Amino acid sequence: MSTAGERPTPRAGVLDIAPYVPGKSAATGGAKLHKLSSNETPLGPSPAAVAAYRAVADKLALYPDGAATALRTAIASTYGLNPDRIVCGAGSDEILTLIAHAYIGPGDEAIHCQYGFLVYPIAIRAAGGTPEVAPETDFTADVDRILERVGPRTRVVFLANPNNPTGTYLPFEEVRRLHAGLPAHTLLVLDAAYAEYVRRNDYESGMELAATADNVVMTRTFSKIYGLAGLRIGWCYGPAHVVDVLNRIRGPFNVSAPAIAAGAAAVGDRAHTEAAASHNERWLPEVTARIGALGLTVTPSAANFVLIHFPDEAGRRAADADGFLLDRGVVLRRLEPYGLPNALRMTIGSAEANEATIAALAEFMDAGSLS
Ligand SMILES: Cc1ncc(COP(=O)(O)O)c(C=O)c1O
């Protein structure tokens, strides 16, 4: 019998979790909106993906294929992988959460980097574990600092490569050194959400390591270069024993029928993916250089966004810039939750959005120098 005032309470630690705050999607001014706050692609999804999505509208009464076979087959064909070693989910967020719930429990530890993607500490805590934070050097993951934190209770190491929100990456030699330094019972999760954008000779997403090592999983997403963030599709590639574990605990129909159809079409449209990568390759250096020329520090990025640092002076801080930009229709990402209160993250957008952002930042810096 229930007593007045009593109610169900969550497990210890759940209420210590700060909910994830997504990037804003609205501006304050009446100007045209340029949403550059969530690392979405300005090219949108492949038209083939949109057509495949629409075609499923007539069959919504039916459950999807719980094994997401068409999607896993299409991913395997594009990336040259074994479809049996792929698990799909509702965004890579779901995959990361599944990994945490399967491998981390109360009393366990898992490591993420100082400015690592915020879903890692949420997933670790939600599973009952304790996040161990490895300091970064120059806003970049530091293998020695990660390895120093590894102990007998370390179950998982989460590494985003490139990382969000810094845009920095670890050369693959460093990832190999990290893996070589981990005990066999520690799972290394290589989150390669931005891999398709990287144009660096010393970068690898981790596919081969995930194919050959017993304790490495690579996660990927359809939310970034494939332009399907609204559909929620992510996947991972890993050893058969990890795939088996994730398949046991995931929801039986965790990827919807429209997501399976659109994702399979998107990953097959290589020309569209290449166009998105080329657009980024053209704009990333230009945005970095032109914002740097305004007197702002931009962390060198290998992804589809840049981290912009503001002067620590009254009226010129990131929060001031954010308000100024919002009035001009430009929405960037505030980074207080990441411990970067004086920086904003800008996604590489369309030519028009990039130009509007650079012009607004130039105006902001000019206004500051006059005051
Ligand atoms: C590093 C990183 N991993 C994973 C994700 C999650 O992506 P998804 O939309 O697939 O859940 C993001 C999205 O911002 C990200 O930046």
The ligand as a Tripos MOL2 file, in Angstrom:
@<TRIPOS>MOLECULE
LIG
   16    16     1     0     0
SMALL
NO_CHARGES

@<TRIPOS>ATOM
      1 C1         31.3710   12.6380  -31.4610 C.3       1 LIG1
      2 C2         29.9230   12.3430  -31.6300 C.ar      1 LIG1
      3 N1         29.4930   11.0940  -31.4340 N.ar      1 LIG1
      4 C3         28.1980   10.7630  -31.5710 C.ar      1 LIG1
      5 C4         27.2550   11.7190  -31.9050 C.ar      1 LIG1
      6 C5         25.8220   11.2970  -31.9150 C.3       1 LIG1
      7 O1         25.3080   11.1990  -33.1500 O.3       1 LIG1
      8 P1         23.9060   10.5190  -33.4210 P.3       1 LIG1
      9 O2         23.0760   11.5680  -34.0290 O.co2     1 LIG1
     10 O3         24.2480    9.3870  -34.3540 O.co2     1 LIG1
     11 O4         23.3470   10.0050  -32.1420 O.co2     1 LIG1
     12 C6         27.6420   13.0210  -32.1330 C.ar      1 LIG1
     13 C7         26.6370   14.0520  -32.4540 C.2       1 LIG1
     14 O5         26.7760   15.2170  -32.1990 O.2       1 LIG1
     15 C8         29.0090   13.3500  -31.9860 C.ar      1 LIG1
     16 O6         29.4330   14.6010  -32.1620 O.3       1 LIG1
@<TRIPOS>BOND
     1     1     2 1
     2     2     3 ar
     3     2    15 ar
     4     3     4 ar
     5     4     5 ar
     6     5     6 1
     7     5    12 ar
     8     6     7 1
     9     7     8 1
    10     8     9 2
    11     8    10 1
    12     8    11 1
    13    12    13 1
    14    12    15 ar
    15    13    14 2
    16    15    16 1
@<TRIPOS>SUBSTRUCTURE
     1 LIG1         1 GROUP 0 **** ****
